[in-house]
Amino acid sequence: MIYQNDEYGTGGASAIGEIFSANNLVVLETIAFDIVTLAIHGDLKSLLTSSTARIIILWADSDYASLVIQKALDLDLLGPVFTWILSVAVSLDSFNSTSYDKLTGAISIEPVGGSVVNASVNTTLLNAAYSIWQQYEPQTFPGADNVDYYALFSFDATWLLIQGINQLCSSFPNISSTCITFSDDSFCFNRRFVNSDMLMNVLDNTSFLGVS
C-alpha cells in the first residue's frame, strides 16, 4: 500500500489495514509518499519487485496520485505485472497518450451516493436541502441530477455535527451554558472545542438516515 504522509494518508492506511486484518487479509508493505518532497520514501522499483504482492493500493489525493502513477509508469511498474487500485480518479490528461496501454492495470474506486446502489436515503431531507439551495442561491444550483456526491457527503457530515451538538447540549444540563464553548486563544489554530471528548462520544452513538 502506498499512502501520502499526512493525516489523510496515514488515517486511511490505518483504517484499510484494520479492515483487511479483520477479514484475514494482509498488507505486506506500506510505502509513504512525501507530500513535501513529492517523492516516494525509498526505491519504488526495488520495493515493489522484491515483494510477492502484485496488487498495489494507492491512497492519495488526485494530485499526488498522478505523480505516483507517473513514477510507476517511468519504472514500468503497472500492467500487466502489477494491478493498482486507486482511491481517486486520475485524469488521463495527466499522462502521455503513449502510456495509456500500461494504465489498463489501474482501477479507480470512487464513493457514490446511496441512491446509485439502491440504498435508502433521506429524500425528505434531501428535497428540503435542494429547496433551500434553490431559494437562496439559484444561480449555483446545478440541478438535482448533477449535484456532486461529495456535496452530499459534506451535507451529511455537517448534519451529523449539528445533531451531535444539539444532543450534547440537551443531554448534559450541567454544561448547557458552555456546551459549544471554545478555548480562549487569540490564535485560531490553538482554539479547541472544550467538550470535544464528550462530543465525540455523542457522535459515535448517533445514527440517522442521511442524504448520501
TITORTI-801035 format. One record per residue: x, y, z of N, C-alpha, C in turn; residue in three letters; residue number from 1. Coordinates in steps of 0.2 Angstrom, whole numbers, plus 5000, padded with zeros to 4 digits. Example, Ala and Ser with C-alpha at 12.3 -4.5 7.8 and 13.67 -1.06 7.14 Angstrom:
<sites>
SITE neast nnorth  nup caeast canorth caup ceast cnorth  cup code pos
SITE  5066   4972 5039   5062    4978 5039  5066   4984 5039  ALA   1
SITE  5064   4989 5035   5068    4995 5036  5064   5000 5039  SER   2
</sites>
This chain:
<sites>
SITE neast nnorth  nup caeast canorth caup ceast cnorth  cup code pos
SITE  5004   4994 5000   5000    5000 5000  5004   5006 5000  MET   1
SITE  5003   5011 4996   5006    5017 4995  5001   5023 4998  ILE   2
SITE  5004   5027 5002   4999    5032 5005  5003   5039 5006  TYR   3
SITE  5000   5044 5006   5003    5051 5006  5004   5052 5014  GLN   4
SITE  5010   5055 5016   5011    5055 5023  5009   5061 5026  ASN   5
SITE  5002   5062 5027   4999    5066 5031  4993   5063 5035  ASP   6
SITE  4989   5067 5038   4983    5064 5042  4979   5060 5038  GLU   7
SITE  4977   5063 5032   4973    5059 5027  4976   5052 5025  TYR   8
SITE  4982   5053 5023   4985    5047 5021  4986   5041 5026  GLY   9
SITE  4989   5043 5032   4990    5039 5037  4984   5036 5040  THR  10
SITE  4979   5040 5041   4972    5038 5044  4969   5033 5039  GLY  11
SITE  4969   5034 5032   4966    5030 5028  4970   5023 5027  GLY  12
SITE  4977   5023 5028   4981    5017 5028  4979   5013 5034  ALA  13
SITE  4979   5016 5039   4977    5013 5046  4970   5009 5045  SER  14
SITE  4965   5013 5043   4959    5010 5043  4958   5004 5038  ALA  15
SITE  4962   5005 5032   4962    4999 5027  4965   4993 5030  ILE  16
SITE  4971   4995 5034   4974    4989 5037  4970   4985 5042  GLY  17
SITE  4966   4989 5046   4962    4986 5051  4956   4982 5048  GLU  18
SITE  4953   4985 5042   4948    4981 5039  4951   4975 5036  ILE  19
SITE  4957   4975 5033   4960    4969 5030  4961   4964 5035  PHE  20
SITE  4964   4966 5041   4966    4962 5046  4959   4958 5049  SER  21
SITE  4954   4962 5049   4948    4959 5052  4945   4953 5047  ALA  22
SITE  4947   4954 5040   4945    4949 5035  4950   4945 5033  ASN  23
SITE  4955   4944 5037   4961    4939 5036  4965   4941 5030  ASN  24
SITE  4965   4947 5028   4970    4949 5023  4976   4953 5025  LEU  25
SITE  4981   4953 5022   4987    4955 5024  4990   4961 5020  VAL  26
SITE  4992   4966 5023   4996    4972 5019  5003   4970 5020  VAL  27
SITE  5007   4968 5015   5014    4966 5015  5018   4972 5016  LEU  28
SITE  5017   4977 5013   5021    4983 5014  5017   4989 5013  GLU  29
SITE  5020   4994 5017   5017    5001 5017  5022   5006 5015  THR  30
SITE  5021   5010 5010   5026    5014 5007  5023   5021 5007  ILE  31
SITE  5027   5026 5010   5025    5033 5011  5027   5037 5005  ALA  32
SITE  5022   5042 5003   5024    5047 4998  5024   5053 5001  PHE  33
SITE  5030   5056 5001   5031    5063 5005  5028   5068 5001  ASP  34
SITE  5023   5072 5004   5020    5077 5001  5023   5084 5001  ILE  35
SITE  5029   5084 5004   5033    5090 5004  5039   5089 4998  VAL  36
SITE  5042   5084 4998   5047    5082 4993  5044   5080 4987  THR  37
SITE  5038   5077 4987   5034    5074 4981  5038   5068 4979  LEU  38
SITE  5040   5064 4983   5044    5058 4982  5042   5052 4986  ALA  39
SITE  5043   5046 4983   5042    5040 4987  5048   5039 4992  ILE  40
SITE  5046   5037 4998   5052    5035 5003  5055   5029 5001  HIS  41
SITE  5061   5029 4998   5064    5023 4996  5064   5022 4989  GLY  42
SITE  5066   5016 4987   5067    5015 4979  5061   5011 4978  ASP  43
SITE  5056   5014 4974   5050    5011 4972  5050   5005 4969  LEU  44
SITE  5055   5005 4964   5055    4999 4960  5058   4993 4964  LYS  45
SITE  5063   4994 4968   5065    4988 4972  5060   4986 4977  SER  46
SITE  5056   4991 4980   5051    4989 4985  5046   4985 4982  LEU  47
SITE  5044   4986 4976   5038    4983 4973  5040   4976 4970  LEU  48
SITE  5046   4976 4966   5048    4970 4963  5051   4965 4968  THR  49
SITE  5053   4967 4974   5056    4962 4979  5050   4959 4983  SER  50
SITE  5044   4962 4982   5038    4959 4986  5035   4954 4982  SER  51
SITE  5031   4949 4986   5027    4945 4982  5020   4947 4980  THR  52
SITE  5019   4953 4983   5012    4956 4981  5012   4959 4974  ALA  53
SITE  5006   4958 4971   5006    4961 4964  4999   4966 4964  ARG  54
SITE  4996   4967 4969   4991    4972 4970  4993   4978 4974  ILE  55
SITE  4993   4984 4971   4995    4990 4975  4989   4994 4976  ILE  56
SITE  4988   4996 4982   4983    5001 4984  4986   5007 4985  ILE  57
SITE  4984   5012 4981   4986    5019 4982  4981   5024 4985  LEU  58
SITE  4983   5026 4991   4978    5030 4995  4981   5037 4995  TRP  59
SITE  4979   5041 4990   4982    5048 4990  4977   5053 4986  ALA  60
SITE  4977   5059 4987   4973    5064 4983  4975   5063 4976  ASP  61
SITE  4971   5066 4972   4972    5065 4965  4978   5068 4962  SER  62
SITE  4980   5074 4965   4987    5077 4963  4993   5073 4964  ASP  63
SITE  4993   5070 4970   4998    5066 4972  4998   5059 4969  TYR  64
SITE  4992   5057 4968   4991    5050 4965  4994   5050 4958  ALA  65
SITE  4993   5056 4954   4995    5056 4947  5003   5056 4947  SER  66
SITE  5006   5059 4952   5013    5059 4952  5016   5052 4954  LEU  67
SITE  5012   5048 4958   5015    5042 4960  5014   5037 4954  VAL  68
SITE  5008   5038 4950   5007    5034 4944  5012   5035 4939  ILE  69
SITE  5014   5042 4938   5019    5043 4933  5025   5040 4935  GLN  70
SITE  5027   5040 4941   5033    5037 4943  5033   5030 4942  LYS  71
SITE  5027   5027 4943   5027    5019 4942  5027   5018 4934  ALA  72
SITE  5024   5023 4930   5025    5022 4923  5032   5022 4921  LEU  73
SITE  5036   5027 4923   5043    5028 4921  5047   5022 4923  ASP  74
SITE  5045   5018 4928   5049    5012 4931  5046   5006 4928  LEU  75
SITE  5040   5007 4924   5037    5001 4921  5034   4996 4927  ASP  76
SITE  5030   4999 4931   5028    4995 4937  5020   4995 4937  LEU  77
SITE  5017   4996 4931   5010    4995 4931  5008   4988 4927  LEU  78
SITE  5003   4988 4923   5001    4982 4919  5006   4980 4915  GLY  79
SITE  5007   4973 4913   5002    4968 4916  5005   4965 4923  PRO  80
SITE  5011   4967 4925   5014    4964 4931  5010   4966 4937  VAL  81
SITE  5008   4972 4938   5005    4975 4944  4998   4977 4943  PHE  82
SITE  4994   4976 4947   4987    4979 4947  4987   4984 4952  THR  83
SITE  4985   4991 4950   4984    4996 4955  4977   4998 4956  TRP  84
SITE  4976   4999 4963   4969    5001 4965  4969   5008 4968  ILE  85
SITE  4966   5013 4964   4967    5020 4967  4961   5022 4970  LEU  86
SITE  4962   5026 4975   4956    5029 4979  4953   5035 4976  SER  87
SITE  4956   5037 4971   4953    5043 4967  4953   5042 4960  VAL  88
SITE  4950   5046 4956   4950    5046 4949  4956   5050 4947  ALA  89
SITE  4960   5048 4942   4965    5052 4940  4964   5053 4932  VAL  90
SITE  4964   5059 4930   4963    5061 4923  4969   5058 4918  SER  91
SITE  4966   5055 4913   4971    5053 4908  4975   5058 4905  LEU  92
SITE  4973   5064 4906   4977    5070 4903  4983   5071 4907  ASP  93
SITE  4984   5068 4913   4990    5069 4917  4996   5065 4914  SER  94
SITE  4994   5061 4909   4999    5056 4906  5000   5057 4899  PHE  95
SITE  5006   5055 4896   5007    5055 4889  5002   5049 4886  ASN  96
SITE  4999   5051 4880   4995    5046 4877  4998   5039 4875  SER  97
SITE  5005   5039 4875   5008    5033 4873  5009   5028 4879  THR  98
SITE  5007   5031 4885   5007    5027 4891  5000   5024 4892  SER  99
SITE  4995   5025 4889   4988    5023 4890  4988   5016 4891  TYR 100
SITE  4991   5012 4886   4990    5005 4887  4993   5002 4893  ASP 101
SITE  4998   5005 4896   5000    5002 4903  4995   5004 4908  LYS 102
SITE  4991   5009 4907   4986    5010 4913  4981   5006 4913  LEU 103
SITE  4980   5001 4909   4975    4996 4909  4975   4992 4916  THR 104
SITE  4981   4992 4919   4982    4989 4925  4980   4993 4931  GLY 105
SITE  4977   4998 4930   4975    5003 4936  4967   5003 4936  ALA 106
SITE  4965   5002 4942   4957    5003 4944  4956   5008 4949  ILE 107
SITE  4951   5012 4947   4949    5018 4951  4943   5017 4955  SER 108
SITE  4943   5017 4962   4937    5016 4966  4935   5023 4969  ILE 109
SITE  4929   5025 4967   4926    5031 4970  4920   5030 4974  GLU 110
SITE  4919   5034 4979   4912    5034 4983  4907   5036 4979  PRO 111
SITE  4901   5034 4980   4895    5036 4976  4889   5037 4981  VAL 112
SITE  4884   5040 4980   4878    5041 4984  4874   5034 4984  GLY 113
SITE  4871   5034 4990   4867    5028 4991  4862   5026 4986  GLY 114
SITE  4859   5031 4983   4854    5030 4978  4857   5026 4972  SER 115
SITE  4863   5027 4970   4866    5023 4965  4866   5016 4965  VAL 116
SITE  4866   5014 4972   4866    5006 4973  4860   5004 4976  VAL 117
SITE  4855   5008 4975   4848    5007 4978  4848   5006 4986  ASN 118
SITE  4852   5010 4989   4852    5010 4996  4847   5016 4998  ALA 119
SITE  4844   5015 5004   4839    5020 5007  4843   5027 5008  SER 120
SITE  4840   5033 5006   4842    5039 5008  4836   5043 5010  VAL 121
SITE  4838   5049 5014   4833    5053 5017  4830   5058 5011  ASN 122
SITE  4826   5056 5007   4823    5060 5002  4820   5066 5004  THR 123
SITE  4817   5066 5010   4813    5072 5013  4818   5077 5015  THR 124
SITE  4824   5075 5018   4829    5080 5020  4832   5082 5014  LEU 125
SITE  4834   5078 5009   4837    5080 5003  4833   5085 4999  LEU 126
SITE  4827   5084 4998   4822    5089 4994  4822   5095 4998  ASN 127
SITE  4822   5095 5005   4822    5101 5009  4828   5105 5007  ALA 128
SITE  4834   5102 5007   4840    5105 5006  4841   5108 4999  ALA 129
SITE  4838   5104 4994   4838    5107 4987  4834   5113 4987  TYR 130
SITE  4828   5113 4990   4823    5119 4990  4826   5125 4993  SER 131
SITE  4830   5124 4999   4833    5130 5002  4839   5132 4997  ILE 132
SITE  4842   5128 4994   4848    5130 4990  4845   5134 4984  TRP 133
SITE  4840   5131 4981   4837    5135 4975  4834   5142 4977  GLN 134
SITE  4831   5142 4983   4828    5148 4986  4834   5154 4987  GLN 135
SITE  4839   5152 4990   4844    5157 4992  4850   5158 4987  TYR 136
SITE  4852   5153 4983   4857    5153 4978  4855   5149 4972  GLU 137
SITE  4850   5151 4968   4848    5148 4962  4853   5147 4957  PRO 138
SITE  4857   5152 4957   4862    5153 4951  4867   5147 4952  GLN 139
SITE  4868   5145 4958   4873    5139 4959  4871   5132 4959  THR 140
SITE  4864   5132 4959   4861    5125 4959  4861   5122 4952  PHE 141
SITE  4865   5116 4952   4866    5113 4945  4861   5108 4943  PRO 142
SITE  4855   5107 4947   4850    5103 4946  4851   5096 4950  GLY 143
SITE  4846   5093 4952   4847    5088 4957  4851   5082 4954  ALA 144
SITE  4851   5081 4947   4855    5075 4945  4862   5077 4944  ASP 145
SITE  4864   5083 4945   4871    5085 4944  4874   5087 4950  ASN 146
SITE  4871   5086 4956   4875    5088 4962  4880   5083 4964  VAL 147
SITE  4886   5085 4965   4892    5081 4966  4891   5077 4972  ASP 148
SITE  4893   5070 4972   4892    5066 4978  4896   5069 4984  TYR 149
SITE  4901   5072 4983   4905    5075 4989  4901   5080 4992  TYR 150
SITE  4896   5084 4988   4892    5089 4992  4887   5085 4996  ALA 151
SITE  4885   5079 4994   4880    5076 4998  4884   5073 5005  LEU 152
SITE  4890   5071 5004   4894    5068 5009  4895   5074 5014  PHE 153
SITE  4897   5080 5012   4898    5086 5016  4892   5088 5020  SER 154
SITE  4886   5087 5016   4880    5089 5020  4878   5084 5025  PHE 155
SITE  4879   5078 5024   4878    5073 5030  4883   5074 5036  ASP 156
SITE  4889   5076 5034   4894    5077 5039  4892   5083 5043  ALA 157
SITE  4890   5088 5040   4888    5094 5043  4881   5093 5048  THR 158
SITE  4877   5089 5045   4871    5087 5048  4872   5083 5054  TRP 159
SITE  4877   5079 5054   4879    5075 5060  4882   5079 5065  LEU 160
SITE  4886   5084 5063   4889    5089 5068  4883   5093 5072  LEU 161
SITE  4878   5095 5068   4873    5099 5071  4869   5094 5076  ILE 162
SITE  4867   5088 5073   4863    5084 5078  4867   5082 5084  GLN 163
SITE  4874   5081 5083   4878    5079 5089  4878   5085 5094  GLY 164
SITE  4879   5091 5092   4880    5097 5096  4873   5098 5100  ILE 165
SITE  4868   5097 5096   4861    5098 5099  4860   5093 5104  ASN 166
SITE  4862   5087 5103   4861    5081 5108  4866   5083 5114  GLN 167
SITE  4872   5085 5113   4876    5086 5118  4874   5092 5123  LEU 168
SITE  4871   5097 5120   4868    5102 5124  4862   5101 5128  CYS 169
SITE  4858   5096 5125   4852    5095 5128  4852   5089 5133  SER 170
SITE  4857   5085 5132   4858    5079 5136  4862   5080 5143  SER 171
SITE  4866   5085 5143   4870    5086 5149  4869   5094 5151  PHE 172
SITE  4863   5094 5155   4861    5101 5158  4867   5104 5162  PRO 173
SITE  4871   5101 5165   4877    5104 5169  4882   5108 5164  ASN 174
SITE  4882   5107 5158   4886    5110 5154  4882   5114 5148  ILE 175
SITE  4876   5115 5149   4872    5118 5144  4874   5125 5142  SER 176
SITE  4876   5129 5147   4879    5136 5146  4885   5136 5142  SER 177
SITE  4889   5131 5143   4896    5131 5140  4897   5125 5135  THR 178
SITE  4891   5122 5132   4892    5116 5128  4895   5117 5121  CYS 179
SITE  4895   5123 5119   4898    5125 5112  4904   5130 5113  ILE 180
SITE  4907   5130 5119   4912    5134 5121  4919   5132 5118  THR 181
SITE  4923   5137 5115   4930    5135 5113  4935   5138 5118  PHE 182
SITE  4941   5135 5118   4946    5138 5122  4948   5145 5120  SER 183
SITE  4949   5149 5125   4950    5156 5123  4957   5158 5121  ASP 184
SITE  4959   5157 5115   4965    5159 5112  4965   5163 5106  ASP 185
SITE  4969   5168 5106   4969    5173 5101  4971   5170 5094  SER 186
SITE  4975   5165 5094   4977    5162 5088  4972   5156 5086  PHE 187
SITE  4969   5157 5080   4964    5152 5078  4966   5145 5079  CYS 188
SITE  4972   5143 5077   4974    5136 5076  4975   5133 5083  PHE 189
SITE  4975   5137 5088   4976    5135 5095  4969   5134 5099  ASN 190
SITE  4964   5137 5096   4957    5136 5099  4955   5129 5098  ARG 191
SITE  4952   5127 5104   4949    5120 5104  4942   5120 5107  ARG 192
SITE  4938   5115 5105   4932    5114 5107  4932   5111 5114  PHE 193
SITE  4930   5114 5119   4931    5112 5126  4928   5105 5128  VAL 194
SITE  4922   5104 5125   4919    5097 5127  4920   5092 5121  ASN 195
SITE  4926   5093 5118   4927    5088 5112  4926   5081 5113  SER 196
SITE  4929   5079 5119   4928    5072 5121  4921   5069 5121  ASP 197
SITE  4917   5073 5125   4910    5072 5125  4906   5072 5119  MET 198
SITE  4908   5077 5115   4905    5077 5108  4907   5071 5104  LEU 199
SITE  4913   5069 5104   4915    5063 5100  4911   5057 5102  MET 200
SITE  4910   5056 5109   4906    5051 5112  4899   5051 5109  ASN 201
SITE  4896   5057 5109   4889    5058 5106  4889   5056 5099  VAL 202
SITE  4894   5058 5095   4894    5057 5088  4895   5049 5087  LEU 203
SITE  4899   5046 5091   4900    5039 5090  4893   5035 5091  ASP 204
SITE  4889   5038 5095   4882    5034 5096  4876   5038 5093  ASN 205
SITE  4878   5042 5088   4872    5045 5084  4871   5042 5077  THR 206
SITE  4865   5040 5076   4864    5037 5069  4858   5041 5066  SER 207
SITE  4858   5041 5059   4852    5044 5056  4853   5043 5049  PHE 208
SITE  4847   5043 5045   4847    5042 5038  4848   5048 5034  LEU 209
SITE  4854   5048 5031   4856    5055 5028  4854   5055 5020  GLY 210
SITE  4857   5060 5017   4855    5061 5010  4860   5058 5005  VAL 211
SITE  4865   5055 5008   4870    5052 5004  4870   5044 5005  SER 212
</sites>
